[in-house]
Amino acid sequence: MLLTRVLSKVIEKRVFSIKMKHIWTVDKIVRSPFDDIVVPEVTITEYMWKNLDRWSDKTALVCGVTDRKYSYLQLYKQSQIFGASLRKKFKIRDGDVVCMMLPNSPEFPIVMLGILTAGGIVATINPVYTAYETQKQIISSDAKLIITDAGNIVTVKEALKQSKLNLPVIAIDIEKDRPEETVSFKELINDTHLDKDVLKEVKRSAQDVSLLLFSSGTTGLPKAVELTHRNIVANCEQQNEKQIQKCNDTTATNQDIALAYLPMFHSYGISVVTLHKLTAGLKLVTLPKFQPDTFVNALKIHKISTMFLAPPTVLFLASNPEVNAKHFQKLQYVIVGAAPLPLADAERFMSKVDHEMHFNQGYGMTEASPLVTITPNNSKNYSAVGVAIPNCELRIVDSNMNIMGPNELGELLIKGPNVMKGYKNNPKANADVFVDGWMRSGDLAKIDEDGFVTVADRLKELIKVNAYQVPPAELEGIIREHPSVFDAAVVGIPDEKTGEKPKAFVVLNNGAKISNKDIMEYVNERVAPYKRLKEVQFLDLIPKNASGKILRRVLAGQ
């Protein structure tokens, strides 16, 4: 039996290797080694419910803290009621934007699918954002309504005050009382007598925008990424290729369980973990945020079979003495993304699992819905981020957009049905990111002869703090708002705990006398915790090149 399994693995690898030989075309386009798939021309909700009858009674979502849960049939019915309520009671119409500012919970997908059911567009806001950050996204998304939880009501109200808007606010009050001056989510979804015929008015197509997710793109300034229904459906179908599928089929006797701790407001959590896994009939165990005790307890109780992780979590699992093989008894798939993973951390983690499993890395970006590459299930290449997913094409170019070949380092370009429609109301950014039908990733990478991609560095000047993106330009803009500041620049410097941390270089106005602590407090009260400045250094002049671009490498060396 053992010999049979070994031979099977050898044959599987050989077949995959043979297919890989023809992925480089004569004009140096790197194609996916997998067969193209047909992308259904449907909306996300049509795609979501096409197999509802196969797993309607199975658990769709369960809270890893409270054990609150919903079946697939409940998820469907409540999202329908919520969608009809948005349409009838709040006058949401096709193409209207509704903002969600929520932590992970079993209710998150109900809200999201309800907005889409109503014909709306889902815009997500990080639930740890300050009012200052929140109001910027409310304004840029042109929202008609906001849905949040009790813990963020004060922030939302202040954000609306700052933006001089008077929008209705729905509060998730499943476990807590409804805050004043908000609408009860619980009352809305329990209105079983609501006439759902209003949903017949919805006319949305695969080409329409479905999600409005915020990304820093390639310049460091937040932009609203427009993802169509087809973009998301395509990325879901692309993940269903058997050689890269990170779950087992849901049947009458099997249902895989995935841990959903990655933030659902982010493309990785909302698309790869939530939407795709729900379309495949998995059970999602949600955690509102990463906390060691609740995270480990969820592993112990729920027997997780699929985990999507960020590198800091891999390090936590590998180094925590309380985590052992018993926590991974049913684990079959581990996928790491969002930031580079040191090989040593991967090996330390795998040493704790006492059985065979698939440990893979992936690469993506919000602008690609988000998955672009992933390592096949039979691959042991832990340094690469995989190969192109079906229907996806890649190209490497130098700084002059000259096309490069195997193992040459340059900027990664992407083409495929999962690539965004564009940035909302930002023609300049769209002109910068799209070149002859290709999307610039802003990342330095190389692709070997077999199509495996290795990301070496990033052209974009983002700072990665625990896999979160911190745009230097955003922090610089806030610093420059201080009345004592003349100029500022922010760079990422190494940090043992978070990978990188933001450091500011500040030039003061003549005669100004403030401390670095004053600058840090000014910025930190306006941004989320992961964006907070950790160091401030005063300079007489910010080094820049002839065109006025900040020389960040010079600053990083100081």
N, C-alpha and C positions, 0 to 999 in steps of 0.2 A: 504493500500500500504506500509506504514511504517512497519507494523507488518510482512508483507511478506519479506521485505528486511532484517529485524532483524533475522527472522527464517532462511532465506537463509544463512546469515553469520554464525549462530550457526551450521547449518548442514555442511557447508563448513569446519569449524574448526574441527568438530568432525570427518569427513571423513579423513581430513589430519592427525589428531592425531592418528587415527587407523592405517593408513599406516606407521606412524613413528615407531610403536612398534617393527618392525622386521628389523630395519636397523643395529643393532649390531649383528654380526655373532658370532658363538661360539669361533672363533679364534681372536675375538676383532677387526675385520675390520669393519669400519663404512661405510655403503653403502649409496648411495643417496636414498631418499624416493621416488624418481620419477622413472618412467619406463625408461629403457635404450632406447636410440635413435640409429638409423642406421646412421653412418657417411658416407656421400657421398664420393666416391673415385674420387674427382675432384680437379682441381686447384681453387685458389681464384677467378680468373677472370671467369672461367666457372660457379662457384657458384654465383658470383655477377650478371651475366646477364641472369640467367635462367628465371627470371620473368620480364624482361625488357618490354615486350609487355603490361604488366598490368599497368605500370605507366610511360611509356616513355615520356609523355607530362607533367608530374608533375615536380615541382621544386625539384631538388636534393640538391642543395647548394646555399646559399645566404650569402653574407658578411654582418655581423651585423653592420658594420661601413659605407660601401659605397653603400650597396644594390646591388652589382654586383652579378649576379646569373647565374646558369646553370640548364637546365632541365636534366632529366635522359638520354634522347637521346643525348643531347650535351655532357654529361659526357662520354657516351659510345664512340661516334664518335671521340672526341678529344683525349681520352686515346688510341684509336686505331691508330690514326695518330701519336701521340707522340711515341707510341711503335714502329711503323714502322720506324719512323725517327731515333730512337736510334739504331735500327737494321741495317738500310741502311747507315745512315750518320756517325754514331759513332762506327760501327762495334761491338755493344754489342751482345754477344752470350749467349747461355743457361748457367746459373750459374754465369755469371759475376755480380759483385757487383757494384751498383750505389748508391752513398751517396746523401741523401737529407738533406739539412740544411735550413729548412723553418719554419716560424711561421704558425699558423693556417690560412688558406685561402681557398676559393672555388677551387683554383688551386691545393692544396695539394693532394686531391684524384686523380685528373687527372694525376699528375706526378707519384704518387704511382702506380696506376693501369696501367699507360703506361709502367713503368719499368717492371711490372709483365707480361704485354702483350708481351713485347719484349723477355721474357724468363729470365730476370734478377732477381737479389735479391736486395731488398730494405734495405739499411742501413740508419738509421736515426741519425742525430746529433742535439743536443740541439742548437737552434739558438742564445742563449745567451752565448755560450761557447767562450772562448778566443782562440786565435790561438794556444796556447800551448796545450789546451785540444783537439782542433779540429784535430791537426796533429796526435795525438796519435790514434784517432779513424779512421782516413783515412788510416793510416799504418796498424793497426790491422785488418781492414776489407778487405784490399787488393782491394781497390776501383779502378775502371776503369774510372769513370766519377763523377763529382760533380754538383748538381743542387741546387742553392741557390737564395736568393733575393738580390736586390740592396744594402740593408742595411748591408749585410754580405760579400760583395765582398772583402773588404779590409782584413777581418779576414781570409777568405778562401785563398786568395793569399799569405798571410803571413804564413798560415799553410802549404801550398804547398812548400813554400820556405824553411821552417824549416825542412820539411820531405824530401826535395830534390827530389820532384816529379814534373812532368810536365803533369798534367791531364787537359783535356778540362773542361770548366766550362759553364754551361747553366744558364742564369739569367732570373728569372721571371720578365718580363717587361710589364705586362698587363697595369699598371697605370703609370709606370715611364719609362724613356728612358733606353735603354740597356747600361750598363756600358761597358767601353772599354775592349777589350781583352776577351770578353765573347760572347756566342752564344745566340741569341734571342729566348726565349721560344715562344713568340707571333708569330714569323715568322714560327716556326716549326709546331705549332698546326693549323696555317692558311693555311698550304700547302695542300690544298684539292686535288691537282692533284698527290700527292705522291702515288706510286704504293704500295698498302698494301699486295700484294701477298708475300712479304718477310716474313710476319708473319706465313706463312704456314711452314716455316722452324723450327719454335719453337716446341720443344719436351720436355715438362715439365709434371711431374706427381704429384700426391698427396703427394708422399713421398719426393719430392725435397724440399730444403730449399726455403722459400719465403721471410721471414723477418729476418734481422740481427739487433736485438735491444740490447742496452747495459744495463747491470744490474750489480750491485755490488755483486750479489750472496750471499754467506754466509761468505765470508772472508773479504769483504770490498774493494777488488780490482776490477775495472771495467772489465767485461768480455762480449764477444760478444755472445749473446744467439741466437742459430739457431732454428727458428720456421719453421716447414714445412707447406706446403699448407694444409695438413690434420689437423695439429694442430689448425690452425686458423678456418678452415671450421667446425671442431668439436666444437670449442668453440662458434661459431655462432649458430650452431644447438642446443647446450646445452642450450643456452639462450632462445630458442623458446618454451621451456616447458611452457604451459599455466599458471601454478601456480606461475611461477617466471618471466614470460614475462613482460617487463617494457615498453610496448607500445601496442597500439591497431593495429589491422590489417589494412593495407592500402587497400582501396577499391575505387570505382568510386566516392564515396561521402565523404570519410574520408582520411585524411593524417595527422598523428601526426607530431608535430614539436619539435625537440630536439635541445638544446643549446650545441654547440661544442666549449667550451672555454678551456677545459682541453687540454694540449699540445698534438698534434697529433704525435709528435716524440716519445711519451711515450706509453707503451703498453695499458694503460687504455684508452687513447684518440684515438689511432690508431685502436685498435681492438674492444673494447666494444662500444665506441661512434661512430666512423666513419665507419669501415667496416661492423659491424653487422647492424647498423641502415640503411645504404645504401642498404644492401641486403634485408631489410624489407620494403623499399620504403618510408622511412621517409624524411622529409625536415630537413636539417641540417643548423642551423644558426651559422656561424663561427665567432669567435672573435680572433684576432691575439694574444692577451694576456689579462689577467685579469686587467681591469681598472674600477673603480667604476661607472663612468659616462656612458661608453659604455655598460657595463654589465646591468645596470638598464634600460637603454634606449632600449636594445634588448628585455628585459622582457616586457616592455611597448608596443613596436611596434608589436612584432611577436607572442604574445600570446602562449608562450611556454607550451607544454603539458608534456614534459619529461626533467628532469634535472639530469645530473650526476655531482656530486659535490665532492669537497675535504672539510674537516672540516673547514679550515679557511674561505671558502666561505659561509658555513652555518652560522658561527658566524657573518660574514659581513651582510648577509641578515637579520639575527635575530636582530641585533643591530642598523642597519641603519634606522634612523627615516623617510627617504624619501621612503623607501620600505614599501608597505602596501598590503592589500588584493587584490587591483585592479591589481597589477602586477602578481598575481597568479590565475587569473580568470579561465584559461583553464588548470591549472596544475593538473596532475593526478598521476604522478610518480616522486619520488625523490629517488635517489640512492646515497649513500655516501660511498666512499672508499678512499684508499691511506693512511689512518692513522686512529687511534682510534678517535671516536667522543664522547665528553662528553654528557651525557644524558641531562644536563641542556640546552646545546646549541640546541639539537634536539627539546626539548619541547618549547623553546623560538621561534624557527623558525615555528613550527607547529601552535603556537598560532596566527601567522599572517595570516594563511590561513583559510578562513572562510567556507570551505567546506571539505567534506571527500576526502582523497587522500591516496595513498600508499607511506609510508615513510620507506625505507629499507636501510640496510647496506650490504656491500659485502666485500669479501676478495679475494685477488689474488696476483699474482706475475708474473713478466715478463716471468719467466720460465714456466708458466702454461697458457700462451696465452691470457689473464692473469687470467680470472675468475675461482675461485675454489669453493667458497660458496656464497650464497646470501639468504636473508630472503624472504620467500614466501610472496605473496601479502597480504594474510590475517593475517600476523603475526604482533603482537604489541610488540614483543620482541626487544626493541631498544638497548639493551646492547650487544647482540650477533651479529655475522657477518653472521648468517644464517646457512643453511644446505648445504651439498654437492650437486652440480649440477648433472644432469644425467650423467651416465657412469663414475662418479668420485668416487674414494674410498679414505678413510682417515684412518690414524692410529696415535696413540699417543705412543711415546716411551720415556724411561728415558735416562740418559746419557750413559748407557751401552747398549742401543738399546733393552732393555727388553720391551715387549708390555704391555701397560697399559689399564685400563678400564674406564668406565664412570666417569666423574668429577675428573679424576686424571690429574694433570698438568705435561706436558712433551712436547717434540718436536713434531710438526705436520709433518707427512709424507703424500705424495700425490701420487696417481696413476690415470692415465686416458689418453684418446686419445689427450687431450689438453697439455700434458706435453712435453716439448721441446725435440728436438733431442739431444741437448747437447750444451756445450760451444765450440765455434770455436777454433780449434787448442790448446786445453787446456785439455789434458788427465788427468792431476793431479786433476784439479777442477772437472772434470766429475767423477773421482773415488771417490772423497770426497762427492759429492752431490747425487749420485745414490747408493742405498744399496738394493740388492736383488730385483731390479725392482721398488723400491720405490724412490721417490725424497724427499730429506730432504728440508724442508722449511726454517730452521733456526729460526723458530718462536716458542715461548712457548705458548701452548694453552691447552684448555680442551674441551671435548665434553660431553654434558649431555646425559641422557637416550633417549631423543627425537632427538638426532642428531644435536642439535644447538651448534655451535662452538663459543667459546669466546677466543679471542687472549689476553693473559695476558701480554706478554713482548716479546722481540726478543733476540734470541741468537746471531744473527749477530750484529756486533757492529756499525751499521749505525746510523747516526744522522739524525733525521727527522726535516727539516726546512720548515715549511709551506707545509708539505706533500712531499717535495722533499728529496731524499736520498743523504746524504753527507757521503762518505766513509772516515773514519778517516785515513786509510792507505794511501789514495791518498794525503791528506794534509800533512801527516807526511813525505811522500816522497819528496814533494816540499820543506818543511822546511829544510830537511836534505841536500838539494842541496845548501843551503846558505853556503858560505865559513866560516862563523863564528860559525856554529852550529855543535855540536858534536852528540846530540841525541834529539829526540822529540817524543811527544805523544799528541794525540788530543782526546778529549772527548766532548760529548754533555752535556750542562748544561741548566737548565730551563730558558725559556724566555717567558715573558707574551704575546708578539706579535706573535712570530713565533713558539712557542711550545718548541723548543730547539735552541741552537746556539753553534757553534764550539768554543771551548777554547783550546789553545795550551799550553803545558808544554814543556819548552825548556831548554836543557843543552848546554851551550856555550863551545867552545874550550878554553883552558887555555890562558888567556891574552886577549881574545876577549872582546871588549867593544861596544855593540850595544844596542839599546833600544827596548822595546816591540813594539813600533811604527814602527821601521825598519823591524821587522819580519812580522808584519801585512801587511805593504805595499808590501813587497817582495812576499808574498803569494797572496794577494788580486788582484794584477795586472795580475796574472796568472790563475785565476779561475773565474767562473761565480759568479754573485752577491750573490746567495743564499749559496754558499760555503765559503764565506769570513769569515776569523777569526774575532771574536768580542772581544776576550780577549787573552792575552799572559801572562804567569807567568813563571819566571825563577826558575829552581831547580838545585841542585847539582847532582841529580841522578834521573833517571826515575825508579820508582818501577816496578820490574818484578819478575815472579816466577822462579822456578829452570830451567824450559825449555826455558826461555827467553821471555815468553809472557808478554806483558804489563798488569799490574794490573790496569785496567781502573776504577774499582770501588773505589780503593784507591784514585786515582786522582780526581774522581768526587766529593769526599768528602772534598777536599781542597779548 
